[in-house]
Amino acid sequence: MTDTATKPEKIRRHADKAAPERYLKITLVRSLVGFPGSQRLVARGLGLRKTQSSVVRRESPETLGMVRKISHVLKVEASEKP
């Protein structure tokens, strides 16, 4: 008898449920003049260049982290699939 025969199979709980993709509409509502350069780079990484510019991004941990870093200059809304 081998070790693999005695080990139980891993249970995949999340594989069965396909979570619907969620999107965020992100708008730059305040200028980044006077803020640190790292915050300007985050805005550029999100695709925001000018005030009142908007982008639609998929909700992911990376995007949410970027939004959290410059939340004081953004307006974030839930959005439908682009």
C-alpha positions in Angstrom: 0.0 0.0 0.0 1.4 3.4 -0.9 1.1 6.7 0.8 -1.1 8.2 -1.9 -3.8 5.6 -1.3 -4.2 6.6 2.3 -4.2 10.4 1.9 -7.6 12.0 1.3 -8.1 14.1 -1.8 -8.1 17.8 -1.4 -11.5 19.4 -1.3 -11.9 22.3 -3.8 -14.6 24.5 -2.4 -14.1 27.6 -4.5 -13.5 25.9 -7.9 -17.2 25.0 -8.2 -18.5 28.5 -7.7 -17.4 30.9 -10.5 -17.6 34.3 -8.9 -19.0 37.0 -11.2 -16.4 39.5 -12.2 -16.8 42.9 -10.6 -15.7 46.1 -12.0 -14.9 49.6 -10.6 -15.3 52.9 -12.3 -12.5 55.1 -11.0 -12.5 58.9 -11.5 -9.7 61.3 -10.6 -11.6 64.2 -8.9 -8.7 66.2 -7.5 -5.3 67.3 -8.9 -2.2 65.5 -7.8 -0.1 68.7 -7.7 1.5 68.9 -4.3 1.2 65.2 -3.5 4.2 62.8 -3.4 5.5 61.4 -6.7 4.7 57.8 -5.7 1.0 58.8 -5.6 1.3 60.3 -9.0 2.8 57.1 -10.3 -0.1 55.1 -8.8 -2.6 57.3 -10.6 -0.7 56.8 -13.9 -0.6 53.1 -13.2 -4.4 53.1 -13.0 -4.6 54.9 -16.3 -5.6 58.3 -14.9 -4.0 61.3 -16.4 -6.1 64.4 -16.0 -8.7 65.5 -13.5 -12.2 64.2 -14.2 -10.7 61.3 -16.3 -12.3 57.9 -15.7 -11.3 54.3 -16.2 -13.0 51.0 -15.6 -10.9 48.3 -14.0 -11.6 44.8 -12.8 -11.8 44.6 -9.0 -8.7 42.7 -7.9 -6.4 43.0 -4.8 -3.9 44.9 -6.9 -6.4 47.5 -8.1 -7.9 47.9 -4.6 -4.5 48.5 -3.1 -3.8 51.2 -5.6 -7.2 52.8 -5.0 -6.6 52.7 -1.2 -3.3 54.5 -1.6 -4.8 57.5 -3.4 -8.4 57.3 -2.2 -8.4 61.0 -1.1 -8.3 62.1 -4.7 -10.6 59.5 -6.3 -14.3 58.7 -6.7 -15.0 55.0 -7.0 -18.2 53.4 -8.1 -19.3 49.9 -8.8 -19.7 49.4 -12.6 -21.1 46.8 -15.0 -18.9 44.9 -17.4 -17.3 47.4 -19.9 
